[in-house]
Amino acid sequence: MSMIVNRRDIDFYLYEMLDLEGLLKNDRYQEHDRDTVTAILDLAQQIAEEAFLPCAAELDEHEPVFESGRAVTPDSLKACLKTFVEAGLPAATFDAALGGMQLPMLVANFMQGIFQAANGSAVGYIFLTTSNAHMLEACGSDALRARYLPPLVEGRWFGTMCLSEPHAGSSLSDIRCMAEPLGDGSFKLTGTKMWISGGDQDVSENIVHMVLARTPGAPAGVKGISLFLVPKYRVTETGEIGDFNHIALAGLNHKMGQRGITNTLLNFGEGGECLGYLVGAEHEGLKNMFHMMNEARIGVGMGAAMSGLAGYLYSLDYARNRPQGRHPGIKDPNSPMLPIIEHADIRRLLMEQKVTVEGSIALLSYCTQLVDQQVMAEDAAEKERLTLLLELLTPVAKSWPSEYTLEANKHAIQILGGYGYTREYPVERHYRDNRLNPIHEGTHGIQGMDLLGRKVNLAGGKALDLLGQEIQSLLDEASGIPQLEPLAASLKEAWQDVTTTVSAVNDHADVLARLANATPFLDAFGHVVIAWLWLWQAVIAQRAIEKEPSVDADFYQGKLAACTFFYRYHLPQAREKLSYVGSMDRTALDAKATWFTGG
């Protein structure tokens, strides 16, 4: 049993739920088939288990250090990343014209996930680079793409995203970093950026930063932000690395988890001139950066789900092999101890992990399939449909797994008991690593405001209607299966609660009151979406059992049991939260600052 991946479950999502084989018939992906996908995932699993997993604990204990103005990383980090690069895996999602594998995002999502489960902080350098390069490919000039894309795709250079500043945090409208035109197409960058993952390291030959900054005379707020490519080392016209570009590492942040990837404070223009190059049009920086941010947000969700999966698989193996205690009805102290999986509460804790982790992976798989379908769509109306669905679901894909697989990690620790709280076992590290995911790439609260304040009303509410149509299609399918009809009825009622709540919020005049409970709305909306995806899995499982009862019976019965568990234990929580979101409850909003301490 692997401690980082369940390949049977991956096959379920790829081939039974989302029809990867149908996707591979498209001309764009015709070089791939089920055999090549299996071979790629086999390779990913092999490298992850042999190179990344063994050094995860070491990187946690011996994080990069700040020495003489630079970040020094452990040799084990360099070694595992070298293995990844030499296997050609950084090129997975790029077009063949760029030397890429041209894999569907649906497949790449699982390849990425395998590494995230093994050692998420180590592979973070690579996947930030991939998002960086995708944004450059989408928004950069021909000259910038020609100079910077090849080494990024090859994994020789790494990339970052530089948004936050010490005084502003997530409030991008308040950034102060400046970019002054020099008259030759380049800009002089000055300012400070904070919380930059991979912002300095000694692994890659160069680092390509994507930096949000203002130009002289730019409008205030987010409308005045532009995007710049700023290399650590300048690059000649022939693509050779030149002089240092005066990006000073001011220090490293020491984190609770994900210690293998540096987190930096960078000063641009300290000690000399720092040159940058405009990416896209001036004052459209935030719009362009969202190419990277949205991809990164789905990646964060997948990282969270895989941290949850790693904890789940480890605690499951432990529960199967750890003898302790006896059933309550057995009074003989000399009778054999039972594996703890025989105890009811352990099974409950395992089921809590299963429904959260596998529900999250289903959500992220669906979202990455939407990305692939967007690329292939030729009809404008279909492309709009896919775009709206993805826009609506992105805050959920980032935040719901991040918030709730952390609970799964908590349950994994609980199953191991005192052992789970020690560093001798990996489950406490999974928890610490996962704790970052509700924070970075837009906090849970920011995603809630984005969902309730903007996304549910995209295109006049069309995005929400489109998701409702997807849900109704499944309800129609499930209504013909007697075992699932009660669950379908519950989902129908929960979705009605969602639409009623959105209408009530939209009709309320006070914007503060409308968004006061945006985070509970995100939680509830996510629960309903996950319920839809669990019912989808249950329909497939029930039909598979009816078709061939003896084939993979335990696997499919597990899906059915998990679906029922989610509907009984979790979906009612969504309806409760929606009730006070829709009533515009002001309990927290009206609390005065002095009330929290009494003075």
N, C-alpha and C positions, 0 to 999 in steps of 0.2 A: 504493500500500500504506500503510495506516494504521500509525502507530508505537504506538498504544495499544489497538487492538481488532481482533479477527478476527470480523467479523460472520457469516461462514459458520459458524464454530464455535459462536457463540451460537445461531444457528438450529438447529444440530444438537442442542444440549442442550434448547432450548425445545420443539421440535416433533418430533424423532425419538426422543429419549431419554425425555423427561418429559411429553410430551403436553399442552402448554400449552393447545392448542385445546380439549381435553376439560375442562380446569380452567375455562376461560372460559365454559363453558356453565352453570356454577353461577350461581344468581340473584345472588350477591354481586358477581360480576364481569361481568354480562351487558352492561354498558355498553361493554365492551372486546371487540375482536376482533383478528385478526392484523394488520390494517391500522393500528389505533390503537397497538398495541404497537410496530410498525415505526416509526410516526411519532414516538413518544416516544423510542425509542432513537436515531433519526435526530437529534432535537433535542438529546439528551444528548451525542451524539458531536460535533455541530456546536459546541455551547457549550464542551465540553471541549477541542476542538482549537483553537478560535479565542480562547478567553478564559483557560483554565486552563493549557494546555500552554506557551504562550509565556512565562509568568511563573514557571514552575517553577524554572528556574535562578536567576532574580533573587531569589526568596524564599529559596532555599538560601544565596545569597551575602549577602543583606541581611535577616537575621532581625529579628523584632520586638525593640525595645529598651525598657529600663526608664528612664523619665524622670519625675521628680517624683512618684513613688509610683504610676505607672500604666504600662500597656503601650501602646506606640505601634507600630502596624503599618504596613508599606509601603502606599502608595496602590494598587499593583497588586493586593494582596490584597483591598482593599475593592472594587475594580472588578470582579474576577472573581466574588466572592461576591454582589455586587449583581446581576450578570447571572443568576446561578443563582436568586436569590430572585425577581427580576422575571419569570422564566419560569414561576414557580409550582411548581418542582420540589421544594421542601421538603415539599409536601403529598402527595407521591406515594403513600404507603402509608396515609394516614389516611382514615377513613370520609367519605363524601360529606356526611354531616350536620355534619362539622367543616370542610367546605370542601375536603376532600381528593379526590384522584383515585381512591382505593379500588383501587389497583393490587395484583395479587398480589405477594407478597414475591419470588417467583421472577423476576418481571420487574424489580422494584425492585432486586434484588440485582445484576442486570447493569447497570442504569442507574447504580447506585452504583459498580460496578466500573470503568466507563468513566472516571468522574471520578478514581477512585483511581489508575488507570494514568497519567492525565494529570498530576495534581498532588494526591497523597494528603494532604499536610499542609494544603493550603488547604481542601479540601472536608471535612476532619476536623471543623471547626467545625459544619457542617451535620449531619453524620451522628451526632455526639454529641448534638446537639439532638433529632434524630429519636428516638433511643433514650430520651432523657430524657422526651420527650413521651409516648411509648408507655407508659413506666412510670407516669407521672402519670395517663394515661388508664385504666390497669389498676387502680391502687391508691389514687388520690387521692379526696378527698371531692368531692361535687358542687360545693361552693363553690370549692375550689382549681382544679378542672377548668375551671369557668366563667371564672375570673379569669386563669388562666395558659395554658391550652391554645391559645386562638385566636392570640395573638401568636407562640407557638412553632411552630404549624403553618404560619403565614404566613411564618416566617423573619425576623420583625422582632426577636425576642428569641432568643438562643442559650442552650443548656443545657450543664451539665457533670455529672460524677459525682465526688464527693469521698469517697474511702475511706481512702487511706493517710495515715499520719502519720510525721513524721521518725524517731521512735524505734521504730516498729513495722513499717514497710514493708508486706509482704503479710500480716502476722500481725494480722488484724482483731480477734482476741480481746483484743488489748492496746491498743486505741484508748482515748484519754483525753478526746476532745472531749465537752463537756458541754452538755446542753440542760435548762434549768430552767424549769418551767411558771410563767407569769405570771398565771394565773387567768382570762384572757380568751380562752383557746384558743391563744394564741401561746406561744412558748418563747424564752428568752434563750440564744443560742449563744455559747460560748467555747471556744477551742482552735485548733489549727493543723493544716492539711491540706497535704500535699505531693504532687508529681507530678500536678497538676491540669491536664490539657490544656484549653486555652481558658479557663482560670480567670480571666483578665482580658484584655481587648482593647478596641479602640476602633471596632469594626465595627458591632455590634448596639446597639440602644437600651437593652437590659437584659440581664442574665445571670441565669439561674435555676439555682442550684446544688442538687443532691441530695446531702445530707450525712448520713453515718452518725455518730451520737453516742449518748451514754448519758444517761439521765435519773437523777435522784437516787434512790438505793436500788435501782438496776437490778441484776439478777443478774450475776455475773462472766462473762467470756467472751462468745462470740458470742450467747448467749441473752439478753444484756442490751442489745443494740444496737437502736436505733430509727432511723427514717429521717425526715429533715426537708427540706422545701422552703425554701430560703433565698435570696431575691433579692438581687442587688447593690444595686438601688434598691427601696425599698418601693413597694407598689402599692396604690392606693386602692380602695375598694369599687366604684368605677365603672371600674376598669381603667387609671387614669391613673398614670404614673410619679411617685413622690413623692421623699422624702428618701433620701440615701445611707444604706445599712444597715450601715455600719461593718464592711466586709470589706476588710481592708488587704492590698494586694499587697506582700509582703515581698521578693520577688525573682523573677527568671526563671532557669530552668535552661537552660544552653547545651548543646545536644544534638549528637550525632554526625550525625543526619539528621532528617528531618521538621521542618525548622527554621521552616517557615511558620506552624505552629500554636504558640502560646505554651504553655509548660509552667511552672507557677507554684507558689509557696509562698504560702499564704493564711493570714492570722490573722483569725479570727472574733471580733468583739467588741473589737478594738483601737480605742481612741479614742472608744468610745461603745457603746450597746446594739445588738446584732445580733439581729434577730427572725427566727424560723423557725416553720414550721408542720408539724405531724405528718402524715406520709403513711402511711396504713394504720394498723394497730393498734400500740400501744406494744410494744416488745421483739420486733417482727417485721421489723425493718429490713433484716436481711441477706436474709431470704426475699423481701422486696419488691424489694430492690436487684437480686436475680438476674433480675428481669424485664428490667432494663437490661443487666446484665452478660452474660447469655446471648446477647442480641441483639448486643451489642458484640463478643462473642467470635467469632460467625460473621462479623461485619463485619471484624474483625481478620484472620481467615483469608482473606476475599475481598481485603482490601487487600494481603496478602502475595502471593496468587496473581496479582493484577494488576500488582504491582511486578515479579514474575517474568515475566509476559507482556510488559510493556513492554521489559524487558531482552532477552527472547527475540526479539521482533519487530525491535528495533533491530539486534541482532547478526546476525539472519538476513538483513536487508537489506544490512548491511555485507558479510557473507560472499558474497552474490550479486554484489556490485559491486566488491569489492576484489581487483584482480589481484596475485598474488604467488606466485612459485615455479612449479615444474613437477612432473609426476609423477616418482617415483623412477626410472622406466625411461627417461626422456627426458634424454639427455646433452648435447644441443645447447643452449648458452647463448643462442643467437640465436632459439630458438623462442619463440613467444608465451607470456607468463605466463598462468596459469590463475586464474580467480576462486577464492578460497580455499575456497569451498564444495565444490570438486572434490577437496580433500584429505580423506583418511579421518578424521583426528582431528577436523577441524572438523565433519564430519557427526556424529561421535560426540558432541561437545559440544552440537550443536544438538538431537540426539535426547535427550540428558540433560535439556535444558531442556523440550522438548516433553512428555515423559512426566510430568515433575513438575508443570508448569504446567497442562496440560490435565487431568491426573488430579485436581489440586486443585480446579479449577473444576467438574469433574463432582461432586466430593464436596460442595462448597458449594451447588451447584444442587440436589442431592438433598435436602440439609438444609433449604433454604428452601422446597422443595416440601412437605416434611413440615410446616413452619409453616403453609402455606396449607391443607393438608389438615386440620390440627388445627382451624383456624377453621371449616371447613365441616362437620366431622364431627358428626353428630347422634347416632349410636350410641355409648354409653358405652364398650363394649369396643373399638371402633375408635379412639376418642379416646385410650384408654389405650395402645393399641398404638403409635400415632403419637408420643405423649408419651415413651414408654419408648425408642423408637428414637432420637428427637431428643436425649434426655438422654444416652444412651450415646455418641452420635456427636459431641456438642458439643465435648468436650475434644480430639477428633481433628480436628474442623473448624477449631478455633482453632490448634492446635499443629503438626499435620503440614505444612500449607502454609507456616506461618511458618518452620519449621525447614528444610524442603527446597527451597522456592523461593529461599531465600537461597543455596543451592548453585547454583541455576539462574542467579542474578545473578552469582555467581562465574565460571561458565562463559561468560557473556556478556562479562565483562571480558577473559577469557582469549582469546576469539575476536578481539577488537580489539587484543590485545597491549598494547604500550606506550601506544597511544592510549587504550585502555580505562581506564588508570590515571590519566588526566588529566581535568581538569574541563571540557575543551573538548567532551567527549562525555558523554552522560547516563548511561551504564551504571554509572559509579562512584557517581553519586548514587542510582540505583535500589538499589544494594547498601546504601548507608548508610541510606537511608530504610527499607528492609526489615528492617534489623538490629534495629529496635525491636520488631518483631512477636513474636519469641519471648519477649519480656520483659513487655510490658504486658498488662493484662487477665488476669493469672495467668500466671506464668512456665511455661516448658516443663516444668520439674520439678514444679510444683504441679499442672499438668494431668495429668501422669503418675500422681501419687499419687491424684488424683481418679478417674481411669479405673480403675486397678488396685485401689485401696482402697475404692471405692464404686460406680462406675457399672457395672462388669461383674457386680456382684451385686444390682443394682436388682431389687426385687420377687422376691427369691429366685432371681435368675439369669434371670428371664423376659426381660429386655431383651436379653441375650446370645443367648438362644434365638430371639428374634424376628429378630435380625439373621442368625442362622444359617439361618432359614427363607428369608429374602430371598436369601441366597447360594445355598442349595440350589435355589431356583426357577430362578435363572440357570444353575446347573450342569445342571439337567435340560434347559434350552433349548439350551445349548451342546453337550451330548452328542450332539445330532443333526446337528452340523456337523463333518465329518471334520477340516477344517483347524484347528479349535479344540479338539478333544478332548484333545490333550496338555496344553494350557493349563488346561482345566477340571480335569484330573486333578491338576495342580500346585496349583491353588487349593483343591481338596478336601483335599489333604494339609496345606496350610498352615493351613486353618481347623481341622482336627483338632488340629494343634499348638497353636493358640490355646486351644481348650477344654481340652486336656490340661494346659496351663500354668496356666490359671486354677484348675483343680481342685487342682493341686499346691500353688499358692500358698495357696488357701483351707484346705488341710489342714495347713499348717504353723503351729506354735504361736507362734513368735516374730514379733511384728508388725513389728519393725525389719527382720528378714530378709525378711519378705514384701514390704515396700515398698522395700527397698534398691535394687532394679533396676526400679523403677516407670517410670523414664524410658525405658530400653531397651524395656520392654514397650509403652509408648506408641508408640515408633518402629516396632516390629514389628507391632503391631496396626494402625497406620496403613498400613503397607505392604500388609497383607493386604486391608484395606478398599479401598485404591487399586487393588489387583490385581483385586478384584471389579468395580470401576467401569470399569476398562480392558477387562475381558472383556465387560462389558455393551456398551461402545462397539464392540468388535470384532464382536459378534454382529450389531448393527445394520449395521455397515459391510459385513460379508460378505454379508448378505442383500440389501443395496442393490446391491452389485456383481453378484450373481447375477440380480437382477431387471432392471437396466438397466446393463449393463457400461460403456457409454460416458458415462454421466451422473455428473459429479463423481468420476471414477475416481481421480484423483490424491489428492483429499481422503480418500476412503475407504481407499485403499491406505496413506496416511499413518497413519490410525487403526490399521490392522492391523499395520503395521510397529512403531508405537509400543507397542502391546500386547505384541507378541512381545519387544521390547527390554526392557520392564519385567519381564516374567516371567523372562527370562534373566539380566538384570543386577542386578535389585533384589529380587525376591521371595525368592531364596535368602538374602539378608541377614536377612530377617525370621525365617526358620526357625532361623538360627544364633543370633540374639539370644534367641529363645524358649527355646532349649536351656539357656542359662545362667540365664535368669530362672526357669525351672521347676526347676532344680537348686538354687535358693537360694544361688547363688554369693555368698560373703562377702568376696571379695578387697578391694573398696573399703571395705565396712562395717567390716572388722576392722583397717584401716590406722589406726595411731595418729597423732594430730595431730603428734607430734614427728618422725614418719618423713618428712614432706614436705620438711623442711630438714635433718634429721639432728640436731635439737636443739631 
